[in-house]
Amino acid sequence: MERAAIISLLRRIFKGGIMQRLPKKRQDTEVFLALSLVGLDPVTFYGESEINVHISAFLDIIASQEGASDHITLRRYLVDLGFLRRSTDGAVYLISSERIDEVLPHNARDIDPKALFREVEMEKLRRRRERSN
């Protein structure tokens, strides 16, 4: 999926407000999951609490952190879909840069979902004001 398509996807997702669940289409979910790991070093081992803090910060503002979009559920999806590798004892995680490369082109790694969410929210407010005038 190309950069413009990813931006369009996120804008469509955010049009409904704060995310209550992951996207229905697997490809859309995979893009969202890959974006959640951007910024983490692929050669660093992370403890579970570090991953949880990172995911929670990613979800802040853009998603309800209850139910299907909470950080624990998202972490499970990241492992299940191969974006995160977990040690056998579950104590440490490693980012799968190869898996992220399958889903997210390098020119899309600087996309800021929070900034897009704020843009979409501001556009909705502007349209409401225009309608009320």
N, C-alpha and C positions, 0 to 999 in steps of 0.2 A: 504494500500500500504506500502510495506516495505522500509527501508532506501535505500537499493541499487537501488530499482526501482525509488525512488524519485530522487536520484542523476542522474540516467540514463535519467529520464524525463527532468530534468533541463538542462542537457547537450544537449539533443535533441532540446529543445526549443532554447537554446542559440547558437546552431550551425548556425542558420540563422542570427546571429548578434543581435543587439538591438531589443528587442521585440516591435512590432508595435501594437499588440493586445493580448488579453488573449488567452490561448489555446482553441481550438475548443471543445475538449472533456470536459464534465462537471467535471469528476473526476480529470483531470489535472488542470483545473481552480481552483477547490476546494483546491487542494494541494498547489498551488501557493498562493491562498488567505490565507490559514492557516499559511503558512510560513511568510506572510507579517505581521502577528500579534505577532510572536514569540518575546519575549523580553518585551512585555507589561504585566503589572500586572493585572491578572484577577479580582482582588477585588478593583481596583482603578477606579474611575469615571473620564473619560477624556472629556475635552471640544472638540468641533469640530476642533478648530485650532490645538490642540495637536495631534489629530488623523491625520489631514492633514499633519502636519510636519513629523510625523512618517512614513506615507505612502510615502510621497515624498522622504524621505531619503531612504526608502526601494527600491523605483523604480529607484533612482539615479544610473546611469551607466548601469543598465540592461534593462531599458525600455524607450521608447520614452514617454515623459509625455504630449503627445498630443493625442486627439481622444480617442480610446477605452482603452488606458493604462494610462490615467492621474489619478492623485490622487483622484479627485472628483468621477470619474466613478468607480474606484476601491473601494472607500468608500461605494458607493451605492450597489455594488455587495456584499461587506462584510455584509451589513445590510440585503439585500434581501435574501442572502443565509444563514443567521443566525449566522454568525461569530461575528458580532457586534450587540448589542442591543442598541436601542436609546430610550431616555426618550420621553414621549408623546409630550413635547414641543420641542424636537430635540436639546436641549442644551447640553446634556451629553450622553456619550457612555460608554458601559461596554462590556468587552471582554466576549464572550461565550466560556469558556474553555471546556465545554461539547461538543460543536460543533467541536472545534479544535481537541479534543480527538478522535472524529469519523473519522477524516481524516488523522491525523498526529500522527504516533507512537512517543512515548517519546524519543526513540533513534534517531529520525530524527530531533529533534528540534534544534540541533546545526549545521545543514547544513547551510552554508553561500552561498546564491545564488550569491552574488557579487564575492566571491572567485572562484566559479565554472565558472562564466561568464569570469573572467580574465583567468582562465586556458584554457577554450575553445578558447578564442581569441589568446592566446599565442600558442596553438597547431596549429591553422590556420596559424599564421605567420611563424612558424617553417616549416610547410608543403610547404608554398609558397616559402620559401628560398631554401628548398631542391629541389623543382621543377625547380627553376631558375638556379641552379648550374649545 
